[in-house]
Amino acid sequence: MSQSLKKPSNQLEPSQPSSPRRTLAQLIKHEWILLLVAVQFLTRLPVPLFKHYDPQWLHQSSRHFPAVGLLVGLLCAGVFWLGSILFTPLVAAVLSTAFGIKLTGAFHEDGLADSCDGLGGGLTRERTLTIMKDSRLGTYGVLGLVSALLLKISLLASMPLSIAVVALIIGHTVSRLLCISLLALLPYGGEIEHAKAKPMAQQLTPLQGLLSSGWLLLAGLLVVLVFPNTVQQIGIGRWLLAIILALIATDYMRRLLRRRLDGYTGDGLGATQQLSEIAVYIGLAASIPLM
């Protein structure tokens, strides 16, 4: 996650963030602006420009990152569904994955590649951070990125259509929720003066992290209402496996980043998102005997 936030200059005006007490309308307006900031930061989707932009909005908007994941998941699921009608599941998986990369500007994939290069080639914290800031892609980055893409495509192509659609919706939402959990569990591990998005170099409070989980509840409610048979078809075993694997992937990145960098970085968050998304797909695609 190394993309910097563009600073818009006009159009939308926020509620008064300095006011100690806000009306419900002001709170809703402020959260809506934070949601748009999150969409702008994580995707290439156009959003209205902002008036009197406050850099702190970026930090505050992180609680809406799972909402962006839900949006990206829905759009990628739509591409997969259409691709499956017109082509084979493999082609549909490639189209959906490529669309997601285009939609996000390879934001998280870039973080994964940089993390693989830095953590794979750096022996010290300083050297690791230097490699991660290098725009050139090394052997570890290429291998990590190619492996991740092949896993995503092959796993999605192996699923029945309805399960793949549900997997995309839940996978993108869950992975971004787990990604920002590191903002609450770890301090910033990079050099703040060199951070491309300095407001993100702040810890997320546990309460903010808890509030962001509401977007996952919305995603879960959506798939239950729209795909009730698919949810039952997946079964409790595969749902539990997907959750456990995603948590394991996130905890692995948490331990790795703490040990190697003394905290999270933007690239580390991107790598966490990618690994936990793949973990969800592995769990939902698995064939569990006796289940």
Secondary structure, DSSP 8 states (H G I E B T S, - for coil): ---------SSB----TT-SS--HHHHHHHHHHHHHHHHHHH-------BSS--THHHHHHGGGHHHHHHHHHHHHHHHHHHHHHHS-HHHHHHHHHHHHHHHHTTHHHHHHHHHHHHHHH-SSHHHHHHHHH-SS--HHHHHHHHHHHHHHHHHHHHS-HHHHHHHHHHHHHHHHHHHHHHHHHS-B-S-GGG-TTGGGSS---HHHHHHHTHHHHHHHHHHHHH-HHHHHHHHHHHHHHHHHHHHHHHHHHHHHHHHHHSSB-HHHHHHHHHHHHHHHHHHHH---TT-
